[in-house]
Amino acid sequence: MSPRHHDIANDLRQQITNGHIQPGERLPSETALADRYKVSTVTLRRALVVLQGEGLVEKIHGKGNFARRPLRKIVYVGGWGTLDPWTTAEAALRVTVHSTTLQAHGHLTTLLKVPMGSPLAELRCVAYAGDSPHGLARIYTPRDLAPAGVLDDESSRREAAGRFAFLGPPSAAVQETACARPPTPDEASTLRTHSAAPVLAITRVATDSTGRVVEAALLVFPGDRVEAVFTTHHLPDERQTQP
């Protein structure tokens, strides 16, 4: 026999997916739902956590629980110089950009292979479809490689963000590491996702022909709002191309 909160989640899920509860509609209060299902509020909240993790219910502090509107997914296109990862054919995204300079510390020294305290340029970008955040990017490059104006000029910052940054010189190699994990508290708050809902985290490091890191990006997407596409191009065997 399945736990009671799973039975409640299944019932509410069916009501949301069949349209009995409309997207954007506020669910009854937790107390009222607990009375309806004849369970404690603790059990009822466990059911709501399941639906929040699936992206079907959003809890807004001070207002209650709401059935979520269907979210359009964006596409992250892996690889250097590919299509704009912030956009899709179906939905235009709005990107907010904040720039700053900081000193390398902690994992940034390892990621960019620079000494502690080295000056870095940082762009923090958040992409929105309507009012829904779809992605967070924190992009770092050695300060001496950041193009003039990218930290000060609004149009330069937005151009960089539109290309998912790529602040530094052309790269010789790009390594992308992807994993699914729970969001940090800051990520959950920024992306307005539940702390138990997995995110797709991508760490992208670009190096030049000398092996110097020219840019490192920490990309985070809510798991229910993104698809990642990685394409491998195979070079022809020289022996097969010879006459």
C-alpha positions in Angstrom: 0.0 0.0 0.0 1.4 3.4 -1.0 1.9 6.1 1.7 -1.1 8.3 2.1 0.6 11.4 0.9 1.4 9.7 -2.4 -2.3 8.9 -2.8 -3.2 12.6 -2.2 -0.5 13.7 -4.6 -1.9 11.4 -7.3 -5.4 12.7 -6.8 -4.3 16.4 -7.0 -2.0 15.6 -9.9 -4.9 14.1 -11.9 -7.1 17.2 -11.1 -4.4 19.5 -12.4 -3.6 17.5 -15.5 -7.2 17.0 -16.5 -8.0 20.7 -16.1 -10.3 20.4 -13.0 -7.8 22.7 -11.3 -6.9 25.3 -13.8 -3.3 26.7 -14.4 -2.7 29.6 -12.1 -5.6 28.6 -9.8 -5.1 28.8 -6.1 -5.5 25.5 -4.3 -7.7 25.3 -1.2 -5.8 26.1 2.0 -3.6 23.4 3.5 -6.0 23.1 6.4 -9.0 22.7 4.1 -7.2 20.1 2.0 -6.1 18.2 5.1 -9.8 18.1 6.3 -10.9 17.0 2.8 -8.5 14.1 2.7 -8.8 13.4 6.5 -5.1 13.6 7.2 -2.8 15.8 9.3 -1.4 19.0 7.7 2.0 17.4 8.0 0.9 14.5 5.6 -0.9 17.0 3.3 2.3 19.1 3.1 4.3 16.1 2.1 1.9 15.5 -0.8 2.3 19.2 -1.9 6.1 18.8 -1.7 5.9 15.9 -4.2 3.9 18.1 -6.6 6.1 21.1 -6.1 9.1 18.9 -7.0 7.3 17.9 -10.2 6.7 21.5 -11.1 2.9 21.1 -10.9 2.4 23.3 -7.9 4.1 26.5 -6.8 4.0 27.7 -3.2 4.1 31.5 -3.0 4.9 32.8 0.5 2.0 34.5 2.1 -0.4 33.6 -0.7 -0.7 29.8 -0.8 -0.3 27.0 -3.3 -1.1 27.5 -7.0 -1.3 25.1 -9.9 1.5 26.1 -12.2 1.0 27.1 -15.8 2.6 24.8 -18.3 6.2 25.9 -18.6 7.9 26.1 -22.0 11.3 24.6 -22.0 14.4 26.3 -23.3 17.2 24.5 -25.0 20.8 24.6 -23.9 23.0 23.9 -26.9 26.3 22.5 -25.7 29.6 23.5 -27.3 31.4 26.7 -28.2 29.9 29.1 -30.7 26.7 27.2 -31.2 23.1 28.6 -31.3 22.1 31.0 -28.6 21.4 28.9 -25.5 19.1 31.5 -23.9 16.4 31.3 -26.7 14.2 28.8 -28.4 12.0 29.1 -31.5 8.9 29.1 -29.3 9.6 31.7 -26.6 11.7 34.8 -26.5 13.6 35.2 -23.2 14.4 38.3 -21.3 17.8 38.4 -19.7 18.9 40.5 -16.7 22.6 41.1 -16.4 24.7 42.3 -13.5 28.5 42.7 -13.8 31.2 43.2 -11.2 34.9 42.6 -10.6 36.1 40.4 -7.8 39.2 38.6 -6.5 39.6 34.9 -7.2 38.9 32.8 -4.2 37.9 29.2 -3.2 36.9 27.1 -6.2 37.3 29.9 -8.7 41.1 29.7 -8.3 41.0 26.0 -9.2 38.4 26.5 -12.0 40.3 29.3 -13.7 43.8 28.1 -12.7 44.8 31.5 -11.2 46.4 32.5 -7.9 44.3 33.5 -4.9 43.3 37.2 -5.2 43.7 37.5 -9.0 41.2 40.0 -10.5 38.3 38.5 -12.3 35.3 39.9 -14.3 32.0 38.4 -13.4 28.6 38.4 -15.2 25.6 37.1 -13.4 22.7 36.5 -15.9 19.2 35.4 -15.2 16.9 34.4 -18.1 13.1 34.8 -17.9 10.2 33.6 -20.0 7.5 36.0 -18.9 7.8 36.1 -15.2 9.3 32.6 -14.9 13.1 32.3 -14.4 14.5 29.6 -16.7 18.3 29.8 -16.1 21.1 31.3 -14.0 24.6 31.8 -15.4 27.6 33.0 -13.4 30.4 33.7 -15.9 34.0 34.5 -15.0 37.1 35.5 -17.0 40.5 36.9 -16.0 40.1 40.7 -15.8 42.8 41.3 -18.4 40.9 39.3 -21.0 37.5 41.0 -20.5 36.7 43.2 -23.5 36.7 46.9 -22.9 33.3 48.1 -21.7 31.8 44.8 -20.9 31.7 45.6 -17.2 30.6 49.2 -17.6 28.5 49.5 -20.8 24.9 48.1 -20.7 24.8 47.2 -24.4 28.1 45.4 -24.2 26.9 43.4 -21.2 23.7 42.4 -22.9 25.5 41.4 -26.1 27.8 39.2 -24.0 24.8 37.7 -22.2 23.0 37.1 -25.5 25.9 34.9 -26.6 25.9 33.3 -23.1 29.0 35.5 -22.5 32.1 34.1 -24.3 34.0 37.1 -22.9 37.5 36.1 -23.7 39.5 35.4 -26.9 38.5 32.5 -29.1 39.1 29.2 -27.4 41.0 26.1 -28.5 39.1 23.7 -26.3 35.9 23.7 -24.2 35.0 21.2 -21.5 31.5 20.9 -20.2 30.6 18.9 -17.2 26.9 18.3 -16.5 25.1 16.9 -13.5 21.7 16.8 -11.8 21.7 17.9 -8.2 19.6 19.8 -5.6 19.8 23.6 -5.9 21.7 25.7 -3.4 19.5 28.1 -1.3 20.5 31.0 -3.5 19.7 29.1 -6.7 16.4 27.9 -5.4 15.5 31.5 -4.5 16.6 33.0 -7.8 15.0 30.3 -10.0 11.9 30.1 -7.8 12.1 26.3 -7.6 11.6 23.9 -4.7 14.8 23.0 -2.8 14.0 19.3 -3.4 13.5 19.7 -7.2 16.7 18.8 -9.2 18.5 21.3 -11.4 20.7 20.7 -14.4 24.1 22.2 -13.5 26.7 22.7 -16.2 30.3 23.8 -15.6 31.9 25.0 -18.8 35.6 25.8 -19.0 37.2 27.2 -22.1 41.0 27.3 -22.7 43.2 28.8 -25.4 46.0 27.1 -27.4 48.5 27.6 -24.5 46.2 25.9 -22.0 45.2 29.2 -20.2 41.6 29.3 -19.0 39.9 32.2 -20.8 36.5 31.7 -19.3 34.6 29.6 -16.8 30.8 29.5 -16.6 28.6 28.0 -13.9 25.2 27.4 -15.5 22.1 26.2 -13.6 18.7 25.4 -15.0 15.5 24.1 -13.3 15.2 20.5 -14.4 11.6 21.0 -15.6 12.4 24.0 -17.8 15.3 22.9 -19.9 16.5 20.4 -22.5 20.2 20.1 -23.1 21.5 19.2 -26.6 25.0 18.0 -27.2 26.1 17.2 -30.8 29.3 15.3 -31.6 30.9 15.9 -35.0 33.1 13.0 -36.3 36.0 13.9 -38.5 36.4 11.6 -41.5 39.2 9.1 -41.5 42.1 10.4 -43.6 42.6 7.0 -45.0 39.0 7.0 -46.3 39.4 10.4 -48.0 42.5 9.6 -49.9 42.1 8.8 -53.6 
